[in-house]
Amino acid sequence: MENSLVKNQNEQSKTVMLFILAMSLSGLENLVAEILPELKVGPLEIGISSFIFIPIVLCILFDNFWVALAAPIGEIVFADLLLGEFGGLGEFEEVIILTMGLFLAGKMVKDIKDRKQLMWAALIGFGFQEFAGTLIDIGKVWVGVEALEAVPGLPESIVIIEGVDFLIEFIVTGIIFGLIPTLYFIPKFYGKIEPLLGIKPRVFDNSKSAIPPALIFGAVISAILGTVISFMAEMGITIIEWEGEFLDKFGDNFIWVPIAVAALVVVSIFIFGRNKSAVSKEI
């Protein structure tokens, strides 16, 4: 009974450690992406929205729901709150949809050596959120345009613009900074990063089994829920909104404060994990 309790506490401790690590790494990659310049071509912006391969790699290596949830939470904490911004209810659209996409990515990989599985996991990990977000944006604009009885043809042009934007985002963020790094880093990191955290590597069953229907159902529900929340926010229904506007008060260099905090948390987690692993071996 005592051994079972100790084991439970150890598992909870590792889950919390993984959550904080994934949260700080996701916040860090979003902040770094934010300071990189964007190329504007008319109404379109070509840039890196995030280094999405980081949360995708973590979700595949650890296959943990809390790791998937940590990615959007990390963006809110480090890239929004610490910069003096919180968008209220609308923030939770991305939390729900991105979490589901990343969780799907982790569940899809059954064989670490199967590059096809890794490829689909990386594409769906990013594509689910991006595609759902694009449809939601089109829906919001379409409903607004219909209500205003706007110029004929305007809804169609919005669909084209959103479609082109989705394609650019999918190529730049989803493939160049998602798929390609994922295929490279998964074999490099598997079995090497886990011991640094005092965690055993994930055991893959090397099966070709399909995604469980319950998971597909969950993905559909999360997309519907994200849509409802987004429309509620658009209608002005919201929770706490906060704008500290730290960048306006302290200048653009203030962004280095959350970057430093996130990096410090990442280093601290690895030190803590390694020390805990060393103590466990001694015992």
LINPE-V239194 format. One record per residue. RES is the residue in three letters. SS is DSSP state (2 for helix, 1 for strand, 0 for the rest). PHI is phi in radians with two decimals (none if undefined). PSI is psi as a letter, one per 20 degrees, with the letter a starting at -180 (NA if undefined). Layout:
# LINPE-V239194
RES,SS,PHI,PSI
RES,SS,PHI,PSI
This chain:
# LINPE-V239194
MET,0,none,g
GLU,2,-1.15,g
ASN,2,-1.08,h
SER,2,-1.12,g
LEU,2,-1.15,g
VAL,2,-1.09,g
LYS,2,-1.09,g
ASN,2,-1.08,g
GLN,2,-1.12,h
ASN,2,-1.11,g
GLU,2,-1.13,g
GLN,2,-1.10,g
SER,2,-1.09,g
LYS,2,-1.18,h
THR,2,-1.12,g
VAL,2,-1.10,g
MET,2,-1.09,g
LEU,2,-1.11,g
PHE,2,-1.07,g
ILE,2,-1.15,h
LEU,2,-1.08,g
ALA,2,-1.11,h
MET,2,-1.12,g
SER,2,-1.25,h
LEU,2,-1.14,g
SER,2,-1.18,g
GLY,2,-1.10,g
LEU,2,-1.12,g
GLU,2,-1.18,h
ASN,2,-1.18,h
LEU,2,-1.17,g
VAL,2,-1.11,g
ALA,2,-1.10,h
GLU,2,-1.20,h
ILE,2,-1.52,i
LEU,0,-1.36,q
PRO,0,-1.20,q
GLU,0,-1.99,q
LEU,1,-1.74,p
LYS,1,-1.81,p
VAL,1,-2.18,n
GLY,0,1.12,c
PRO,0,-1.41,i
LEU,1,-1.68,q
GLU,1,-2.05,p
ILE,1,-1.89,o
GLY,0,-2.87,a
ILE,0,-1.70,o
SER,0,-1.35,h
SER,0,-2.93,r
PHE,0,-1.61,m
ILE,0,-1.10,i
PHE,2,-1.09,h
ILE,2,-1.10,g
PRO,2,-1.16,h
ILE,2,-1.13,g
VAL,2,-1.05,g
LEU,2,-1.10,g
CYS,2,-1.18,h
ILE,2,-1.27,g
LEU,2,-1.19,h
PHE,2,-1.94,i
ASP,0,0.79,l
ASN,0,-2.32,p
PHE,2,-1.01,h
TRP,2,-1.19,h
VAL,2,-1.19,g
ALA,2,-1.13,g
LEU,2,-1.15,h
ALA,2,-1.12,h
ALA,2,-1.08,g
PRO,2,-1.19,h
ILE,2,-1.13,h
GLY,2,-1.09,h
GLU,2,-1.13,g
ILE,2,-1.14,g
VAL,2,-1.20,g
PHE,2,-1.55,h
ALA,2,-1.64,i
ASP,2,-2.07,f
LEU,2,-1.05,g
LEU,2,-1.25,i
LEU,2,-1.74,j
GLY,0,1.47,k
GLU,1,-2.38,p
PHE,1,-2.66,o
GLY,0,-1.46,j
GLY,2,1.33,b
LEU,2,-1.03,h
GLY,2,-1.05,h
GLU,2,-1.13,h
PHE,2,-1.39,i
GLU,2,-1.05,g
GLU,2,-1.20,h
VAL,2,-1.00,g
ILE,2,-1.21,g
ILE,2,-1.28,g
LEU,2,-1.16,g
THR,2,-1.01,g
MET,2,-1.14,g
GLY,2,-1.06,g
LEU,2,-1.22,h
PHE,2,-1.12,g
LEU,2,-1.04,g
ALA,2,-1.02,g
GLY,2,-1.14,h
LYS,2,-1.30,h
MET,2,-1.25,h
VAL,0,-1.53,o
LYS,0,-1.90,h
ASP,0,-2.34,o
ILE,0,-1.09,h
LYS,0,-1.59,i
ASP,0,-1.48,o
ARG,2,-1.16,h
LYS,2,-1.18,g
GLN,2,-1.12,g
LEU,2,-1.09,h
MET,2,-1.10,g
TRP,2,-1.13,h
ALA,2,-1.09,g
ALA,2,-1.13,g
LEU,2,-1.17,g
ILE,2,-1.31,h
GLY,2,-0.96,h
PHE,2,-1.63,g
GLY,2,-1.11,h
PHE,2,-1.04,g
GLN,2,-1.18,g
GLU,2,-1.20,g
PHE,2,-1.16,g
ALA,2,-1.10,g
GLY,2,-1.10,h
THR,2,-1.12,g
LEU,2,-1.10,h
ILE,2,-1.13,g
ASP,2,-1.10,g
ILE,2,-1.10,g
GLY,2,-1.07,g
LYS,2,-1.12,g
VAL,2,-1.16,g
TRP,2,-1.06,g
VAL,2,-1.09,g
GLY,2,-1.12,g
VAL,2,-1.14,g
GLU,2,-1.08,g
ALA,2,-1.16,h
LEU,2,-1.56,i
GLU,0,0.88,l
ALA,0,-1.30,a
VAL,0,-1.05,p
PRO,0,-1.01,p
GLY,0,1.66,i
LEU,2,-1.14,g
PRO,2,-1.02,g
GLU,2,-1.11,h
SER,2,-1.17,h
ILE,2,-1.13,g
VAL,2,-1.07,g
ILE,2,-1.12,g
ILE,2,-1.08,g
GLU,2,-1.13,h
GLY,2,-1.13,g
VAL,2,-1.15,g
ASP,2,-1.10,g
PHE,2,-1.09,g
LEU,2,-1.08,g
ILE,2,-1.10,g
GLU,2,-1.09,h
PHE,2,-1.16,h
ILE,2,-1.24,g
VAL,2,-1.26,g
THR,2,-1.41,g
GLY,2,-1.27,h
ILE,2,-1.75,g
ILE,2,-1.16,g
PHE,2,-1.94,j
GLY,2,-2.27,f
LEU,2,-1.09,g
ILE,2,-1.07,g
PRO,2,-1.12,h
THR,2,-1.09,g
LEU,2,-1.08,h
TYR,2,-1.40,g
PHE,2,-1.44,h
ILE,2,-1.00,g
PRO,2,-1.13,h
LYS,2,-1.27,h
PHE,2,-1.59,h
TYR,0,-1.07,p
GLY,0,1.47,i
LYS,0,-1.97,h
ILE,2,-1.40,h
GLU,2,-1.11,g
PRO,2,-1.05,h
LEU,2,-1.14,h
LEU,0,-1.81,j
GLY,0,1.29,k
ILE,0,-2.11,q
LYS,0,-1.30,q
PRO,0,-1.04,q
ARG,0,-1.09,p
VAL,0,-1.64,o
PHE,0,-1.61,p
ASP,0,-1.56,i
ASN,0,0.99,k
SER,0,-1.63,r
LYS,0,-1.96,k
SER,0,-1.13,q
ALA,0,-1.33,r
ILE,0,-1.14,p
PRO,0,-1.04,q
PRO,2,-0.97,h
ALA,2,-1.08,h
LEU,2,-1.24,h
ILE,2,-1.12,g
PHE,2,-1.07,g
GLY,2,-1.09,h
ALA,2,-1.13,g
VAL,2,-1.12,g
ILE,2,-1.08,g
SER,2,-1.14,h
ALA,2,-1.14,g
ILE,2,-1.14,g
LEU,2,-1.12,g
GLY,2,-1.08,h
THR,2,-1.12,g
VAL,2,-1.05,g
ILE,2,-1.10,g
SER,2,-1.09,g
PHE,2,-1.19,h
MET,2,-1.09,g
ALA,2,-1.11,h
GLU,2,-1.15,h
MET,0,-1.41,i
GLY,0,1.66,j
ILE,0,-1.40,o
THR,0,-2.58,r
ILE,0,-1.94,b
ILE,0,-1.06,p
GLU,0,-1.99,q
TRP,1,-2.45,p
GLU,1,-2.36,n
GLY,0,-1.45,h
GLU,0,0.88,l
PHE,2,-1.11,h
LEU,2,-1.13,h
ASP,2,-1.22,h
LYS,2,-1.33,g
PHE,2,-1.90,i
GLY,0,1.63,r
ASP,2,-1.10,h
ASN,2,-1.17,i
PHE,2,-1.10,h
ILE,2,-1.07,h
TRP,2,-1.26,i
VAL,2,-1.18,g
PRO,2,-1.11,h
ILE,2,-1.10,g
ALA,2,-1.14,g
VAL,2,-1.11,g
ALA,2,-1.08,g
ALA,2,-1.11,h
LEU,2,-1.11,g
VAL,2,-1.11,g
VAL,2,-1.04,g
VAL,2,-1.08,g
SER,2,-1.10,h
ILE,2,-1.12,g
PHE,2,-1.15,h
ILE,2,-1.13,g
PHE,2,-1.09,g
GLY,2,-1.10,g
ARG,2,-1.19,g
ASN,2,-1.12,g
LYS,2,-1.16,h
SER,2,-1.13,g
ALA,2,-1.13,g
VAL,2,-1.15,g
SER,2,-1.08,h
LYS,2,-1.17,h
GLU,2,-1.15,h
ILE,0,-1.22,NA
